[in-house]
Amino acid sequence: MPQTEDQAERLFDNATTFMSAGKYKEALADLESIINNYGATATAPRALLEIGTYYLDVQQDYVKALDYFSQIQSRYPSSSAAPAAYYYKAQIVEHQGQTPAQLEEAVADLIRMTNLYPDNSWRTEANFLFGKLNLRLNDYDLSLSYFQRLEFFFSKSRFIPRALLLSAKAAYLRGNPRQSELILARLQANFPTSEEADFAGQLMRLLHRFTGDAYPGLQLDQSFYGATPKKFSNPSAVVVDYANLVGIGDSKGAHFVHIGGNGNAPGAVSTRDLVDFCRDRQGNLLLVYKNQILDAQRQVKYASLSGNGTTLRDIRGVAVDAYGRLLVVDDDVKDVWAFSRDGQYLKSFGLNRPRKVRVFEDDIWVLNGDDDTFSRFDANFARRALPGLGQMRDIEDFDFDPFGNLYILSDKGNQLNILTRNGRAVSTVNLKNGTYPLKQAEAIAVDASGAVYLADRRGGAVYRFQ
């Protein structure tokens, strides 16, 4: 081994030891020394890769990480680190991209990787990422193809439980709920102790509601802690996050409870400024105030949202799409405004006094000011056609379940309409027929198992129906 190569390897070994010990400053110094002083060695691209993954995994500085991965592509295209650089760049774009065009470029990068390096060691990761990207681009057949390839040709991959969960969604969205059920059953059978298997069980309960002969009647969960009349002061908002944390908003603030006792709920928030809840792109609960958005730990996520010289100060509601972009209804500007994930103004939708906005993945729905109709927009904020929803009037609220099915409170909260994502009605529930203990439902949320939560403002309760 030439002396320079040997010296580069020694520095790399030192850097690896420092990284393992958490001494990042020392590790980075050795890795930069390799790049600057031993750039012609085979160790140099490995050093670039190590720095890139440090900025990706430890610092989560995606700009710096992309720079190092790009250097590998341009300076060391024949190195063993090159396929990894392509993969990591596509992974960053999948996570950080804010338009379909950016996701399509990530797909193109992965295609280049597989064509240039057909036998690379990143094929497992690439198949999973191909599946995720195509699912987000609504190509469900291609997404399923990549996930199946991963499952059957890379059977030891750590990505398989997550791939099966996403496969079930792809199968349902392409119109095959029975295939979705079979995939979830396979996940439970083959990976029974995984976190994904537990979530699959919830999704199975939801699917059974849509694949049986008839949608089952709503059964009141008497044990739910909100089911006592006058427990809350005029509750008007409810949400359920991915971990089954339920948030309830009333005139005094916010209250939280975990379903199933699977976590510690945050303490109550005593404030009259809370106006709503929403979920971020990972499904975590966010608190919406008139002029800012906080997470469940009271950390400010967004403040001073503004555009065209106007700062939003009367926010009515917020939704977050699969790209992490914010869709904000504000009563001052009387419109829906879109913001990037870092709070930069993107677009106003040109609507007249919209009331609510909700999102399933990248499918944006807005309840119009007439309370009777919706407007719908795609990932590029262009108008989309609405499915036929039948005759509804005086809509109070609506929500989506994890498969994109619609739950709409109409008739001033006296009727619940449950529809598939293509608008097929599966159940219409009269909430005022004496069967249910509601005075008037004002807000709705749906969890992963298909349980429905209704905030009864006049009755001072929040009810859970299974």
N, C-alpha and C positions, 0 to 999 in steps of 0.2 A: 504494500500500500504506500503510495507517495506520502511524503512527510506532511504536505498540506492537508491531504485527505485525513491522515491520522490526527492531526491537530484539530481539524473541524469536528471529527467524531468525538474527540475528548471534550471539546466544548459542548457538543450536543448532549453527551452523557451528563455533564455537569448541570446543564440547563434542565434536563429531565428530572434530576435529583432535586433541584431547587423548586421546580414546579410541583412535584409531589409533596414537598414540605410547605408549600404555600408561600415560598419566597419568590414572588413573581418579579420583583425588580431585578434581582440577581439573575433569574432565568432569562428575562428579556435582554439583559445586557449581553449574556453569552450568545444568545440566538442572533442578535443584531451584529455581533462581532463576526459570526460565521458568514452572514449575508454580505457584510462590508469587506471582509478580508479574505474570504474563501469562497467567493461567488462562483468559481468555476468547478467546485467540487459537487459530488452527488449529494452531499449533506445539505447544501444550501437550500434546495427546494423543500426539504424536510423541515428546515428551520423556519422558512416562510409559512409552511402549513401549521407548524406548532404555534407560531405567533398569531396566525389567523384564527385558529380554534380558541386560543386564549381570549382574544377580543370577542369572539362569538359567544363562548360559554361562560366566561368569568365576568367580563366587563359588559357584555351585551351591547357592545359598540359595533353596530352592523356596518357602519361606513368604513371604519378602520379594517374590520375583518374582510370586507369585500376588496379593499385595496390590496391586501396581502394575497388573497386568492387570485386576484387578477394578475399580480406579478408572476405567480407560478405559471399561469396560462400563457403569458407573453414571453417569459424568459426561459421557462423550462418545460416546453410542451411535450417532451419525450420522457419526462421523469415519472417515477412511480407516484409522485404526489399530484400529478396533473388531474387524474380522474377525480380525486378527492376535492380538488379545487372547483371543478365543475359542479360536483354534487352540492358542496356547501354553498356555492353561489345561488344555486336553484333553491336550496332550502331557505336561505335568507329571503329571497324574493317571495317565496310562498308565504313566509311569515310576515314580511313587511310590505309586500306589494299592495297597492291601493286601487288598482284597476285591473280588469280582465286582460288588457293588453300586456301588463307586466307579468301576469301569470302565464300567458302564452309564450312570453320570452323565456321564462323559466323552463317550460316544457321544451322549447327549442334548444336550450342549453343542455338539458338531459339527453336529448336526441343526439346532439353533437358528441356528448360523452360516450354514449353507447356505440356510436359509429366509429369514433376515433380509437376507442379502447374497448373492443368487444369482450375481452376476457378480464376486465378489471375487477378488483375485489370489492367494488361498491355496488354491485348489481342488486344485492338485496335491498339496500337503502334506496337505490334508484327506483326499483319497482314500487316500493311503498310510496315514494314521493310522486311518481307518475300517477298512481291511483288517486292520491289526495288532490293533486292539481286538476286532474280531469273531472273529479267529482265536483270541485268548486267551479269548474267551467261548464258544468251541467252536461258533460258527456258521460252519461251513466254507463253505457255499454263498455266504453273504453276503460273507464274507471274499474268496473268489475273485472275486466280482462286482466288488468295489472295486479289487482288484489288476488285473483285466483292463481295467477302465475307465481306470486310470492308464496301463497299457501302451499301449493303442490310441488314447487321446485326448490323452495328454500324453507323446508318444514321446520328447521330449528331456529328460524329468525325470531328475535324478540319483538318484531313488529306485527306478528300474526294476530294476536288478540285485538290490537287496535285496528288492523286491516279488516278483520271480520266485522267489527262494529260498524266501520264505515261502509263495508260491502252491504250490510243490511239496509243502511240508509239508501245507498245507490239502487239496490233492488226495488225498494219501495217507491222511490221517486221515478223509476222507469216504468212503474205500473205493475209490479209483481210482488204483492204483499206476502204471498205464500212462500216465495223464494226467500224473502226477508226473514220470515219466521224460521225457515230451515237453517239459515245462516246463523241466526242467534242461538238456535238449539245446538248447533255444532260448536259454537263458541263456549256455551255452558258445559257441554260434555267434554271437550278437549282441554279447556283451561278453567276448571271449576273454581280455583282459588284466586283467580285474577280479579283485579278491580273491574276490568271490562265485563267479566261474567256477571258481576253483581248489577252493573248498569244494564246488561242485556236482559236480566230478569225483569227489570222495570219496563223496558221497551217491549218485552213479550206481552206483558199485561196490557199495555197500550194497544199493541197490534191486534190482540184478541178482540178488542172492542170493535175493530173495523173489518175483521175477517169472518165473524160469526154470521149466523142467519139474520140477526137483528142487533142493533146497538143496544146494550143492556141498559136498564133503567139506572138512574143515579141513586146511590145509596149513601145516606148521611153518615159521616164518620163522627159518632158521638164523642169519641175520645179526643178529638182535635181541640187544642186548648183555646181556640178562638170561638168555640161554638156556644158560648154562654151569652144570652142577650144582655145588652148594656155593658159588656166587658170593655168596649172601646168607645171613644168619644167621636161619633160621626166618622167611622172608617170609610175612606174613599179610594184607597190604593192597596193593591196586593201584588206580590211577585214571588216566584219560587226560582232559586238559582240551581246550578248543575249539581250541587251537593245537598239538595233538598233543604236549604235554608229558606224559610218563609219570612218575608218582610211585609209588615202591615202598617199602613200609614193612616193616622187619624188627625184630628184637629190639634192634638197636643204633641205629635211627633211620630216616631217610628218604633215599632216593636218587632222582635225577632224570635223565631223558634225553629229548631231543627226537627224535621220529621224523622222518626225512628231513632232519635237519640244518638246520631252518628257524628256529633260534633258539638262544640261549645258555641252557643249563640251569642252574638254581641249584646251588650247592654242596650236598653232603650235609649232613644235619642229624644230629648225634651226640647222641641222647637216647633213653632207654628209655621216656619218657613218651608218645611218639606212639602213638595207638591206631587211627587210621584216617585216611582222606582223604574229601573230598567236593568237589563243584563248586558255585560260587555261581551266581546266576541268569544271569550272562553266560558261564558255562562255565569260569571260572577256577578253578584248583586251590586248595583250602584244606587246611590241616593240622589234624587234630583231636587234641587232647590231653585228658587226663582232666578238666581244669577250664578250658580255654580253646581258642579257635580262631584260627589264624594264617593269613596268606596265604603264598604261596611265597617272598616276600621277608622272612619272619619278622616282619611287622608284625601286631600283635594286632588282630584284627577283633572278637572277642567274648571277654569275660572276666566272671566272677562272674555267670553266668546263674542267676537265682533266681526263685522264686515261692512264694507262701503261706508265706513265712518260711523256705524251704528253699533253699540254694544247691547247685547241681549240682557234685559233686566227683568223680564216677565215670562220666564220659561214656563210652559205648560206641561211639556212632556218631551222625552228623549228616547230614541232607539239607537242601537249600535249594530251595524251590519257586519258581515263576515270579513270585511276588510278593515274593521276597526274604525270606520268612519261614523261620525255622529250625525243623526238626523234630528233636528231640534224644532219643536213647535213653540213659537213665542207669540204671546198675545199683543205685544207692542208692534211688531212688524207684521203680524197677522198672516204668517206664511210658515212654510217649512224651509229651514236653511240646512245645508250640508257643510260639515267641517271634516278636515282630515283628522287622522288619529292624534296628531300633535296640535290640534285646535286651530288650524288655518282654515279660513273661510274658502269654500269651494263653489257653492251655487245656492241660489234661491229658486224655489220650485214654481213660483208664480201662482200659488193657490190663494183662495179667498177665505180667510178665517178658518183654517183647518183646526180640528179638535184633537186628534190623536194620531200618532205614528207608531207602527209596529213593523218589525222586520223578521222574515225567515231567511236565513243565510244572506243572499243578496237581493231578495224579493221584497221591495218596500211597499207597504200599504199605508194609506193615509185616510182617516175618516174625515170626510169633508164637513164644511160648516153647516150643511143642511141636516146633518145627523142621519141621513137616509142613504147616502152613497159613499163609495170609496174611489180614490185615485190610486193607481198602481204604477210603480217605476222599477226599471231594471238596474243592473250594476253600474251602468253608465248614466244613470239618472234620466233616462229616456222613458217616456210613457209606455206602459205595457197594456195589452188588452186584459180586461177583467173577465173571469169566468161568470156564467150566470149564477147569481146567488138567490134568486127568487125575490119575493116582495118582502122587504124589511123596512121598518120605520122606527124612528126615535132610538137610534143605536147609542148605547151608553159606552161600551168598551168591547175589545176583542183581543184574542191572543192566538198564538200558534203552538202546537205541540212539536216534539222533536222531529216528526215526519212531515211537518208543514200543513197539517190539517187545521182547519179554522174553527174557532169557537167564538160566537158573536152574541153579545147581550143586546137584545132589541126590545121594542115595545116599552121603552123607559125602564129597562131592567127587569121586566116581567116575563121575558121569554129568552131561552137559551137555544141558539141554533148551532148545530154541529155539522160541519161539512168537510168533505175531503178536499185536498189541495186543488183539485180541478173543479170544485164547486158543487159536487154531488151531495145533496142533503142526506144525512144518515140518521139524524135525530132532531126533533123539535120538542123542547121541554117547556111546558107551561109552569112557570115557577109560582104562580098565584092560584093554583087549583086546590090548595089546602093540604097538599102532600108535604110540602117543604116549609120550614119555619122562617121563611124570608119575608120581610116587609117590602124591601125594594133593593134589588142587587144593583150596585153601581160600578163595580170593578171585578175583573176576572183574571185568573192566572191558571195555567195548566202545567203540571209537572211531568216528569219523564214516564211515569206509569199511567198517565191519562187521568189522574185525579184532578178534579176541577175545584178551584177555590173561588168563592164569591163573597165580596165585601158587601154587607148589608148595612148601609149608612143609617137608615132610620132605625133599624133594630139594634145597632151598636155591636154587631157580631161579624165574624168571618167564618163561613162554613166550608168544610171540605167534603166533597162528594166523590165516592169511588165507583 
